[in-house]
Amino acid sequence: MARCAGKIAGILGYLLFLLVLIEIALQVFYYVTAGDFLFRRVALPIYQPEKFAGFMNRPGLSFDHHTNEFRARYYINKAGFRVPRPGIEYSVQKPADTYRIMLLGPSFAYGWGVEYEKSFAALLPRFLAQRGFAKGRKIELIDAGIPAMYAAPQLNWYQHVGKAYQPDLVVQLVYGSMSVPSSTATRFDVDASGHLTERRLTAAQRWRERAKQLATVFYGWMVWTEIDARLNADISDTVAGAGRELHQASVFDPGKPSERDTMKLYNRLASVVRASGAQLKIVYFPLSYGVHPQDESRWRHLGLKDVEAQRAFDAAFVNYLDERNIPSVNITDDLRDAAKDGKRLYYWLDIHWTPEGNEAAAQAVAKALAAP
């Protein structure tokens, strides 16, 4: 019996040794191919606490973000806004000859995964100027995007801080689903190193987050998506991996509790922005499966069920807001048209826009804003 137990222990020890070797080899491979460590792929030390939104971009930050899909340098000015290079600050008092746009939203607004010059924030003013927008005034965009930021907490920040910059226009980006929570409470804290830490995670969820930093898990997931992407996970109405709480939409019904809750946010957003003297434009766009049909299968095992139902829900929600004088635009069709020639507008593993995706989105929004 003792000999058998010893033999089993030896086999397990050998397997563990092999697993450690594989993990080390894959970590080295990721570093060589991506130029950085796997654990810095998503969890970045780029934040600090903020009174009204819960957290913000760390002022004065200069951060090089590497993955196996992109490399981007992030610069943050003293006020917490992303800028193209150090030393760029915005006067609170808006210059008289300037049309000022303030961009609100999460990582898509921030410009995750691209250099600033190729981001939506940098390209939108350029495309607007080409269309004669703002009647010859200089168009200045303040990029207040914050990765992982929900709309309601950021609106709270705008009401107390952002509106002091006197924007003429506020652009709010919403992705994945027009259904967003109205609560201003944040899900995150910021630790001493500048990382976001999610509140109310169970022990199992914390272990899962740690496991994502293992190269064996990361590359195993890549293989799984390639081989078994056709599997359909119908266990809940939640889509995993979306970067936010994203629930499957059904038929849009403004009387439903979820839609009524979301309308609290949009009504407050419109009211606060108008009271600040600015105009508002809500911009909706889908995740990659709403633009690239070939992405649908690999999202299905993350909970995606009905792309057409989601598309119809969001289109109806945007129309509903427009009918109630809350200016909104759905750029899904523009992105789908831009992707028809084979361009990847979204990264394959990372959920964000590629440089081509940022350009297509900025073109679509410029067209909508400049329309008569």
N, C-alpha and C positions, 0 to 999 in steps of 0.2 A: 504493500500500500504506500509506504513512504517513498519507495523507488518510483512508483507511478506518479505520485504527487510532485516529486522532484523533476521528473521528466516533463510534466505539464508546465511546471514553473519555468523550466528551461526554454520550452517552446514559446511560452508567452513573453519571456524576457527577450528572446531572439526577435520575435515579431515586433515588440516595442522598439527594439534597437533599429530594426529596418524602417519602422514608421518615423522615428526621429531622423534617420539619415535622409529619408524621402522629404520630410518637412524642411530640413536644412537645405537640401538641393533645390527644392522649389522656391524657397525664400531667396536664395542666391540668384536663381533664374529670374525671379520677378524683379529683383534689384537691378540686374544686368539689363533686362529688357525695358523696365519702366524708369530706371534712374532714381528710384526711391524705395523706401520700405513699404511693405503691404499694409502695415498698421496705420500708415499715414494716408491711405487711399481716400477715406471718407471722414474719419474722425480727426479733424484738424484743430490745432491749438490757436484759433484765430478770433476768439471772442473775449468779451468782458461783460460783467453784469451791467444792466441799464434799468433805471428807475421805472420807466413807463412801459417798456416792451418786454422787460425781463432780461434780455441780453442784447448785445449789439456787436458790430465789428470792432475789433480792438484798434483804437486810434494809433496811428504811426506804424502800423504793421507793414512789413515787407516779407512776403512768404512765397516760396517756390513750391508749386504743387505738381508732383509727378505721378502719373499712372502709366500703365502700358498702352493707354489710348491717347493721352495728351500731356502737355507740359505747359503750365501757365504761371506767371508771376502776378501776385496780388499786392497792390499798394493801397493802403487806407490812410486818409488824411486825419487831421486832428479832430474833426467832427464825427468821424466814423463812416465816411462815405468812400466808396471805391473810386480811385482816380487812376489816370494812365501812368503817372510817375510821381515821385515824392515832391512835396513842396506846393502842390495845387490845393488851394483852399477857396471856399466860396464865401463872399461877404453876405452877412445876414440881410443887409439892405440891398435889394436888387437894383443893379444899374438901370438907368432910365432907358437905354437903348437895347435892353435885353428882354427876350421872351424866355421865361424860365420854366422848365419842366422838371417835376420831381417824380422819379420812378420808384414805386413801391412794389415789394414782392419778395419772394424767397430767392433761392439760388439762381433761378433763370434770370431774374432781374440783376443779381449780383454779377453774373457773367462767369459762372462756374465752368472751369475747364477750357477757357479761352483767354488769350491776351486781351487787355482792355480794348485795344484798337479794333478787335474783331468781335466785340460784344454787341449785343442789342443796344446797350446804353450809349455806346460810341457811335453806332451806325444810324440810329433813329434821327438825331438832329441833322446829320448829313443828308439823309434822304428827304427829310422835310424841307430843308433849304432848297434842294433841287426841284421841289414841287412848288416853290414860291410861298411856303407857309410862313406865317408871322409877319407878312408884309414888309420884308426887308430888314426886320430887326435881327440882331444876333440871337441865335437859338442856343441856349445853355441848358444842359441836362445834369441834374444832380442825381447820382446813382445811390439811392438809399436802400438798395436791395441787401438783404441779409440771409445767408443760407439757413434753411430750416425755420425761417420766420413765418408764422401764421398771420393772416390778414388782420384779425381783430387786435392782437397786441400791437402790431405796427401802427394801426390806426390810432390807438391810444397814444403812441409816441408822436404821431403827426399832430394830433390835437394839442399836445402840450409843448412840442419842440419843433417839429418839421414845418408847421405853418408859418413860423417866424421868418422863414426864408422867402416868403411871398411868392410862391409859384403861380404862374398863370394857368398851368395845367398839371393835374396829377394823373399819372398813369398807373393803374393797379393791375399787375399780372396775376392771373389765376390759371392753374394748370390741372389737368387730369379730370376734374369734375367741378362744376359750378357750385356744388354743395359744399360749403365750408362752415365751420362752427363760428358762432357769434361770441363765444366766451373770450374775454381778454386774458384769462389765466394762461400762463405758459406751461408747457410740458417739461421744460428744461431748466437746469441750473448750470452755472459755469464753475468748473473747478479751478484750483489755484494755477494750473498750467494753461488755462484758456480753452479747455475742451468742454463741449456740451455734455452733460450727463442727464439722461432721461429720468424723470421722476416716476415713481409707482411701478417700476419694473419688478416682476417676480424673479425669484432666484433662477428659474429656468430661462427666463428671457435674458437675464444678465449673462448667463453662461453662453447663450446663443450669440449674443453680441461679441463676446470674447472669441468664440469659435470662428467668427467671420474673418478674424485676423490671421488664422492659420492658412498657410499656403495650400495644404492638402484639402481643406474645406473649399477654398476659393477656386482652385483648379478642378476639384471634384464637381463643384457646381457648374463650371463651364462645360465639362464633359456631359453632365446630366442634361443641361439645356440643349445640347446638340443631339443627344441620343434619344432622350425621353421627353422632348418638349411637347409632344402631342398629348401627354397625360393631362387630364382636366381635374383640378381640385375644386370640388363642389361643396366643401365642408362649411363655407361661410360666404358672406356677401362682401368680404374685404379683399382688396387687391394688395398683396404684399409687395415690398420693394419699390413703392411709389414715392418714398421720401416724405409722405404725409399720410394721415388717416384717410384712405380713399375707399368708399363703399360703393358697391355696384348700384347703379341707378336703375330705376324702373320708369314708368310713365311719369312725366313731370306733372305735379299736382300742387299748386300753390297753397292748398288747404292742408297738406300733410305737415305733421310736426317738424320734420327735418327741413322742409322747404320754408316753413314759417320762421324757423330759427335762423336760417341763412338770410332770409329777407331782413331780419333785424340788423344784421351786419351791413348789408348793402344799403339799406335806408339810412343807417347811421353814417356810413361812408359818404354817401351823397350829401347828407346834411352838413357834416363837418367840413367837407371840402368846399361846398358852396359858401358856408359861413366864413371861411378863410379868404374868400374872394377869388377862388380858383375854379376852373372847369375840371370835370372828371371824365376819364375814359377807362372803363374796365375792359381788359383784354383777356379773352379766354383762348386757350389752346390745349390740345390733348397731349398725352404721352405718346411715345413712339408708335404704339400699336394702332393709334388713330390716324397715323400718317403713312407708315410703312406696313402694308399688309403682311409681308413676310415676318414681321415681329409678333403677330398675333399668337402664333402657336406657342412661342416660348413664354409669353405672359399668361397663357391659360393655366399652366401648372402653378402660377402664383395667385390664382383666384379669378382671373378674368373670365367672364362668361359670355357676354353679349356686347360686342363692339357697337353694333348698330343701335341697340337700345341706349347705350351711353351717349352716342353721338346725337341721337334724337333728343334725349333729355337735356343735354347742354345747349343745343340749338334753341330748344323751346324756352329754356331759362334765360338765355341772352335776349331773345325776342320779348319775353315778359318784362325784363328790366327796361329795355328800350321803350316799350309802350308806357311805362310808368316814369318816363323822363329821367332814367338813370342810364346815361349813355354807355353802351357796351358794344363790343365787336367780337365776333367769333372768327378767328383766322384759320380754322381747320382746313377749309377748302383751299385757301392760299398755300398752306404748307403742303397739302397733298398734290397740288398742281406743281409746286416747285420740286417735289420729289419724283415726279413722273419720269424724268430723264435718268434716274438711277442714283441721284445724289443722296448721300446719307445726311439727313438733317439732325439726327440724334446719334450719339455714340451707341455702340452695340451693347456694352456692359454697363457703362455709366448712363444714367437716364437723361442727361442734359443735352442741350443743343451743341452740335458741332459748329465750327465757324460758318459753314454753309447754312445751318439752321438758324443761327443768330441773324444772318443776312436776310434770309427769307422772311423771318418774323418781323424784322425792322421794316422791310419793304412793305409788307402787308399792313402794318400799323400806320406807316406814313401815308399809304394810299387811303386808309380809312379816315385819318385825321384831316387830310387835305381835301377830302371830297366835299363838294358844295353842300 
